[in-house]
């Protein structure tokens, strides 16, 4: 279920925005959101909320990749994930220095 939601979001952005930069910004944004939800899961004490968040929200994108793939496929997808983050950092730094 997790992978379907992520792929649908990426497909939505690619179809409607059709810019590479938007896809690059979307993937880290989703990952950051999932990591924030994971921090919330660890800091609350209500068992029902923890169960809901654990059921519907994975820990991060690498956790999704690890859950549904293995071996060399995971390694290749994780390298692509790292490359996307490097490109994301490039766009962030470029935007910071272009404002001056």
N, C-alpha and C positions, 0 to 999 in steps of 0.2 A: 504493500500500500504506500509506503514511504517513497519508493522510487517512482511510482506513478504520479504522485503529487509534484515531486521535483521536476520530472520530465514535462509534465503539463505546464508548469510555470515557465520553464525555459522555452518550451514550444510557443507559449502565449507571447512571450517577449520577442522571440525571433520573428514570429508571424506579424505582429502588429508594429513593432518598432523597426525591424530590419536593419539594425545597426549593431555592429560588433561590440561597440562600447557598452551598449545596454545589456548585452548578455554577460559581459565581463563584470559589470556592476551588480547584476542580479545574483550571480552565484555567490560572491562573498556576502551580499546582503542576506541571502537565505541562510548561509552558514552562521553568520553573526546572530541572526534571530534565533536559530536553533540552539546556539550556545548560551544565549541569554535565558531561554526557556529552561535549559539544563541547569543553570545557576539557580533559577527560581525553584526548580524541583528539589535541589539539594538544600535550600534554605528555608523551605516551608515545613510545617509539621502536620498538616492535615492529610491523613492517609487517602481520603477520597480524591483530593486534588492531585496528589502525587500519582495515584493510580491512573487518573485521567491523562495527565501530562505524559506519563511513561507509555501509555497505550497509543496515544495519537501523535506524539512528537519524539523523533529520534534525538540522539545526543548531538550529532553533527553530520555533515555530508560524508566525511570519512567513515563514520559509523554505519551509514547507509551502504556505502560501497563495500565495507567489510561484511555486512550482513548478507548481501545478495551476490557477491562475487568472491573469488578466492584465487590464490596463486598468482600467475602471471597477469591475469586480467585485472586483478586488484592493483598490482604494481603499475600497470600501464595507466589505469584510470587515476591512480593517486598521483602519478607524475603529471598527467594532464591537469589535475586539480592544483598542483603546486605551480605549474606554468600559468594557469589562470590567475592565481594569487600574485605572481610576479608581474604579470601584465596589469593587474589591478593596482598594484603599488606604483608602477610606472605612470599610469594615468593620474593617480592621486598626487604624486610628486610633481608631475608636469602641470597639473592644475594649480597647485599651491604656488609654484614659481611663476606661472603666467599671470597671476593676479597682481604682482608687484610692478 
